[in-house]
Amino acid sequence: MRGPNKLLAATLPAFLALRGRQSLSILNYHRVLAEPDPMRPDEPDSATFRWQMKLLADYFHPVGLEEAVIRLSQGSLPERAVCVTFDDGYADNAEVAAPILEALNIPATIFVATGFINGGLMWNDTIMEFARIAAAGTYHAGKFELSIPEAAGYDIRRLKAGALIREIKHLPVAERQSLVDQLIACTQPLLPHDLMMNEAQLKELSTRDIQLGAHTVSHPILASLDDNLALKEITRSKSDLEAITGLPTRLFAYPNGKANIDYLQQHCKMVAKAGFLAAVSTQWGVARADSDPYQLPRFTPWDKTPSRFLLRLMLNYHRKSDTDSKGFSL
């Protein structure tokens, strides 16, 4: 890692421009791997995540998301406020990320898709893990297929799996799962059953400086559902977590998270009516006092070096959010 003085010098103009500004940057992660994985090169491993969090602790003011939302509305947010969030509820959030966060005194929020806890496997992970171990051949999922060439390395397998995931992502939940089931039906592969957290891990995390938020039950694209089913996905994920932890669940994350594509205005109203304090999207930018609390922007920093990571964090504070102050996309 470059020395702190060099890092600070590289970003000093951006730092100075933030003086007195009430703005909140929310980071969006999914997994933190114990070791690098060629099938998941975009996910940070423990060493990468550790230096990223050290930069947050040294140069920013990490705040819990619920506290940040309240303080933003009150005008009492510290300069360079930042929140750390995770989506889906992967076990490595508890096993790898949580100890790093705790050592650096950084709070976090984990948004859990409750239908996959206790041994479940998300549909996209099923495809990715199947592509990891499948023998060469062509495997069918309805009109879609996954072709693994002879001697295919992890790069090819990952690209093939990613293409199939994108093709079926926006299909209705039942149809999507049926296609995934068809894909693996012929081979009955030994897929992992420990990628997601279990109830014991959720309970344990809820006693630490990590808050759990709802992320629906089956991780559907809400815009693809009728309103009754969308409401059920939203409210049941809330009640599932509250039953497990005995604590109120006050934060929500929209699956996939793009306004007008993955969720619609009525879903923001559903989340508010269900009793959530705030909700997060995956629109880039920062939240300010006039931001819609049910469409708070988040972004994913992907840079591989500390200096570029730090610079991108600073630049994000200057980015206009993709949603307007009245609460829906432009």
Secondary structure as the mmCIF struct_conf table of DSSP 4:
data_model
#
loop_
_struct_conf.conf_type_id
_struct_conf.id
_struct_conf.beg_label_comp_id
_struct_conf.beg_label_asym_id
_struct_conf.beg_label_seq_id
_struct_conf.end_label_comp_id
_struct_conf.end_label_asym_id
_struct_conf.end_label_seq_id
HELX_RH_AL_P HELX_RH_AL_P1 PRO A 4 LEU A 16
TURN_TY1_P TURN_TY1_P1 ALA A 17 GLY A 20
STRN STRN1 LEU A 24 TYR A 29
STRN STRN2 LEU A 33 LEU A 33
BEND BEND1 ALA A 34 GLU A 35
TURN_TY1_P TURN_TY1_P2 PRO A 38 MET A 39
TURN_TY1_P TURN_TY1_P3 PRO A 41 ASP A 42
BEND BEND2 GLU A 43 GLU A 43
STRN STRN3 ASP A 45 ASP A 45
HELX_RH_AL_P HELX_RH_AL_P2 SER A 46 TYR A 59
BEND BEND3 PHE A 60 PHE A 60
STRN STRN4 HIS A 61 PRO A 62
HELX_RH_AL_P HELX_RH_AL_P3 LEU A 65 GLN A 74
TURN_TY1_P TURN_TY1_P4 GLY A 75 GLY A 75
HELX_LH_PP_P HELX_LH_PP_P1 LEU A 77 PRO A 78
TURN_TY1_P TURN_TY1_P5 GLU A 79 ARG A 80
STRN STRN5 ALA A 81 ASP A 88
STRN STRN6 TYR A 90 TYR A 90
HELX_RH_AL_P HELX_RH_AL_P4 ALA A 91 ASP A 92
HELX_RH_PI_P HELX_RH_PI_P1 ASN A 93 ALA A 97
HELX_RH_AL_P HELX_RH_AL_P5 ALA A 98 ALA A 103
TURN_TY1_P TURN_TY1_P6 LEU A 104 ASN A 105
STRN STRN7 ALA A 108 VAL A 112
HELX_RH_3T_P HELX_RH_3T_P1 THR A 114 PHE A 116
TURN_TY1_P TURN_TY1_P7 ILE A 117 GLY A 119
HELX_RH_AL_P HELX_RH_AL_P6 TRP A 123 ILE A 133
HELX_LH_PP_P HELX_LH_PP_P2 ALA A 134 ALA A 135
BEND BEND4 ALA A 136 ALA A 136
STRN STRN8 GLY A 137 ALA A 141
TURN_TY1_P TURN_TY1_P8 GLY A 142 LYS A 143
STRN STRN9 PHE A 144 ILE A 148
TURN_TY1_P TURN_TY1_P9 GLU A 150 ALA A 151
HELX_RH_AL_P HELX_RH_AL_P7 TYR A 154 ILE A 168
TURN_TY1_P TURN_TY1_P10 LYS A 169 HIS A 170
BEND BEND5 LEU A 171 LEU A 171
HELX_RH_AL_P HELX_RH_AL_P8 VAL A 173 ALA A 185
TURN_TY1_P TURN_TY1_P11 CYS A 186 THR A 187
BEND BEND6 HIS A 193 HIS A 193
BEND BEND7 LEU A 195 LEU A 195
STRN STRN10 MET A 196 MET A 196
HELX_RH_AL_P HELX_RH_AL_P9 GLU A 199 SER A 206
TURN_TY1_P TURN_TY1_P12 THR A 207 ASP A 209
STRN STRN11 ILE A 210 ALA A 214
BEND BEND8 VAL A 217 SER A 218
HELX_RH_3T_P HELX_RH_3T_P2 LEU A 222 SER A 224
BEND BEND9 LEU A 225 LEU A 225
HELX_RH_AL_P HELX_RH_AL_P10 ASP A 227 THR A 245
BEND BEND10 GLY A 246 LEU A 247
STRN STRN12 LEU A 251 ALA A 253
BEND BEND11 PRO A 255 ASN A 256
STRN STRN13 ALA A 259 ALA A 259
TURN_TY1_P TURN_TY1_P13 ASN A 260 ASP A 262
STRN STRN14 TYR A 263 TYR A 263
HELX_RH_AL_P HELX_RH_AL_P11 GLN A 265 LYS A 273
TURN_TY1_P TURN_TY1_P14 ALA A 274 GLY A 275
BEND BEND12 LEU A 277 LEU A 277
STRN STRN15 ALA A 278 VAL A 280
BEND BEND13 THR A 282 THR A 282
BEND BEND14 GLY A 285 GLY A 285
STRN STRN16 ALA A 287 ALA A 287
TURN_TY1_P TURN_TY1_P15 ALA A 289 ASP A 290
BEND BEND15 SER A 291 SER A 291
TURN_TY1_P TURN_TY1_P16 PRO A 293 TYR A 294
BEND BEND16 GLN A 295 GLN A 295
STRN STRN17 LEU A 296 LEU A 296
STRN STRN18 PHE A 299 PHE A 299
BEND BEND17 LYS A 304 THR A 305
HELX_RH_AL_P HELX_RH_AL_P12 PRO A 306 TYR A 317
TURN_TY1_P TURN_TY1_P17 HIS A 318 HIS A 318
BEND BEND18 ARG A 319 ARG A 319
HELX_LH_PP_P HELX_LH_PP_P3 LYS A 320 SER A 321
BEND BEND19 ASP A 322 ASP A 322
STRN STRN19 THR A 323 THR A 323
TURN_TY1_P TURN_TY1_P18 SER A 325 LYS A 326
BEND BEND20 GLY A 327 PHE A 328
STRN STRN20 SER A 329 SER A 329
#
